[in-house]
Amino acid sequence: MTKQKKQRRLTKVLLEIADGMRRSGIMTKADHEKITKRHLGRIAAVQLLSPAEIRSMRERAKMSQSVFAHHLNVTTGYVSQLERGAKHPTGAALALLNVIQRKGIEAIL
C-alpha cells in the first residue's frame, strides 16, 4: 500500500470518528466545523498560470509591477520573474492570482 493510500484511508477513518463524536455530543459543532476542507476533499483546484496570463491580469488592473506585488504581498522582482517565466507562482500568491483571474482585482482590494 502506498503512502498516499494509507493517508487517504486514515483520513477517511478519522472523519468517520469525528462524525460519530459530533452525533453523540462528544464533539461540539464548532469543533467539528474546524475540520479542514482539505480533509473533506473540497478544495478548489488552482489553475497554473502562464507568464502572459499573469502580465495580462496586471495590465487589466492598470497596475505597475510594484503595486501589483504590494497587493500580492510579494516583491516586485518576484512579479517580474513570474511575468518572464523565470519562476512559477506557488502557495498564497498562486491562490490570489487564481482569485484575481476568476473575480477580478477588486476581489482582493
C-alpha positions in Angstrom: 0.0 0.0 0.0 1.4 3.4 -1.0 1.8 6.3 1.4 -1.0 8.3 -0.3 -3.4 5.4 0.0 -2.6 5.0 3.7 -3.1 8.7 4.3 -6.5 8.7 2.5 -7.6 5.6 4.4 -6.5 7.2 7.7 -8.3 10.5 6.8 -11.5 8.6 6.0 -11.4 6.8 9.3 -10.7 10.0 11.3 -13.6 11.8 9.6 -15.9 8.9 10.4 -14.8 9.1 14.1 -15.3 12.8 14.1 -18.8 12.5 12.6 -19.6 9.9 15.3 -18.3 12.1 18.0 -20.4 15.0 16.7 -23.6 12.9 16.5 -23.1 11.6 20.1 -22.4 15.0 21.5 -18.8 14.4 22.5 -17.6 17.0 19.9 -19.2 20.4 19.6 -20.5 21.7 16.3 -17.8 24.4 16.3 -15.0 21.9 16.8 -16.4 19.7 14.1 -16.5 22.6 11.7 -12.8 23.2 12.2 -12.1 20.1 10.2 -10.3 21.5 7.2 -11.6 21.5 3.7 -8.5 19.6 2.7 -9.6 16.7 4.7 -13.1 16.8 3.2 -11.6 17.0 -0.3 -13.4 20.2 -1.3 -10.5 22.4 -2.1 -11.0 24.1 -5.4 -8.2 23.2 -7.8 -5.9 26.0 -8.5 -5.0 26.7 -12.1 -1.4 27.1 -13.1 -1.0 30.4 -14.9 1.3 31.3 -17.8 3.6 34.3 -17.6 1.4 36.0 -20.3 -1.8 35.5 -18.2 -0.2 37.0 -15.1 1.0 40.0 -17.1 -2.4 40.4 -18.7 -4.1 40.3 -15.3 -1.8 43.1 -14.0 -2.3 45.2 -17.1 -6.1 44.8 -17.0 -5.9 46.0 -13.4 -3.9 49.0 -14.7 -1.2 48.4 -12.1 2.6 48.6 -12.2 4.5 45.6 -11.1 5.3 47.3 -7.8 1.6 48.0 -7.0 0.6 44.5 -8.1 3.3 43.0 -6.0 2.2 45.0 -3.0 -1.4 43.6 -3.3 0.0 40.0 -3.6 2.4 40.6 -0.7 5.4 39.7 -2.8 8.4 41.6 -4.1 8.4 43.5 -7.4 11.3 41.2 -8.5 9.1 38.2 -7.9 6.3 39.6 -10.1 8.9 40.4 -12.8 10.2 36.8 -12.6 6.6 35.4 -12.9 5.9 37.6 -15.9 9.1 36.4 -17.6 8.6 32.8 -16.8 11.7 32.5 -14.6 9.5 31.4 -11.7 6.1 29.9 -11.3 3.7 31.1 -8.7 3.1 28.9 -5.7 1.3 29.0 -2.4 -0.6 32.1 -1.4 0.5 34.0 -4.5 -0.9 31.3 -6.8 -4.2 31.3 -4.8 -4.5 35.1 -5.0 -3.7 35.1 -8.7 -6.5 32.5 -9.3 -8.9 34.7 -7.3 -8.0 37.7 -9.4 -8.4 35.7 -12.6 -11.9 34.4 -11.6 -13.3 37.5 -9.9 -11.1 40.5 -10.9 -8.6 42.5 -8.9 -11.4 44.1 -6.9 -11.8 40.8 -5.0 -8.5 41.3 -3.2 -8.6 45.1 -2.7 
